[in-house]
Amino acid sequence: MVWARPEFSRGAVRRAGHLIATPYLPDESYFNDPTAWAEYWEHSEGAFRVFENWRAAHAYPLNTFQVTLRGRAQRIDAQALTAQRLKRAPSIIAKLQRFEKMKLDRMQDIGGCRAVMKDLASVYKLRRAFDEAHVEHEQEAPKDYIENPKDDGYRSIHLIFRYHGKGEKSVYDGLRIEVQLRTQIQHAWATAVETVGLFRREAIKSGEGDQRWRDFFLRASQAFAILEKHTRLRGLVLNHDLFDAVRESADELDVVNRLRGYQQALTLVGQRQDATSYLLELDLSEQRLTVSGFSRHQVSLAQSEYARAEKKLGSSGDVVLVAAGSAKALKKAYPNYFADTSLFLKTLNRIMERY
């Protein structure tokens, strides 16, 4: 297997990040118009070559951490789900634009893997396994968004590592990899947020879009936390008013029917059962999800197809290249691309019926 290696200096990567984050057009129409997006891509072609190599170079250290994560997670929870992905170009560009001090060469989540565990106890046991292990990789300050949720309700634990290799693998030294630990219910919530954001074409997970949806997901997150018996939330009064508010918001937005409709609208094509990595191309204009599989010997081909698909779809869709143990595991790890919000709806139903 041939892994991409960093071909450019950190300074070149930083300059490329600055260029691709600087709008070529007078407004942000390149995110909404596929033709304009293609022109923008061509204008920044040199910078994107640097960017694509930098992103692809994260694949080897990411795979290393994913293997470690899977082993530790499944020793704690035999049904634990693990997966990995390289961050999408539009997401990287948006992050560079949103945070003035953010630099491409220092971005910590270009390569990310996650473990989805059955409950909170398993999540914290897995975190301790990482804290207590003796590893050569440098761990940065962890972010516990379970004890201290984000303002939008997001809950998970993020562990950040800087890779350190020996011999020829030292070429990857310093590349940052993010490891996410979350429960099944936390994963279901995050999936629903991303699904609604994709179909509404609103960056809800970034604090943008319809305020009513953002309020609904915040309340749902707090209610889900109570179902998981995690009550140490910042200043949250645990009473029935919260559950009434969730019910009212769900009714007002017609959440159940909308989410079910998103799932029924998609057509799944091209799924390959024997692959180890998958390219997911969600074309919102055609309401079509194309899943292309690649073997472990096709790493370079997968990376080039990833770049091609991003350039082609622009903002008319969403593209991500992920690794998972099987097509079935892929759907469980990235259900938002399949519009699969069944666990979210099941958990929401517990609130609607119980309270």
Beta strands, then each sheet from edge to edge (+ up, - down):
strand 1: 81-86
strand 2: 111-117
strand 3: 138-139
strand 4: 143-144
strand 5: 157-162
strand 6: 176-183
strand 7: 267-269
strand 8: 277-283
strand 9: 288-294
strand 10: 317-323
sheet 1: 3+ 5- 6+ 2+ 1- 10+ 8- 9+ 7+
sheet 2: 3+ 5- 4+
end
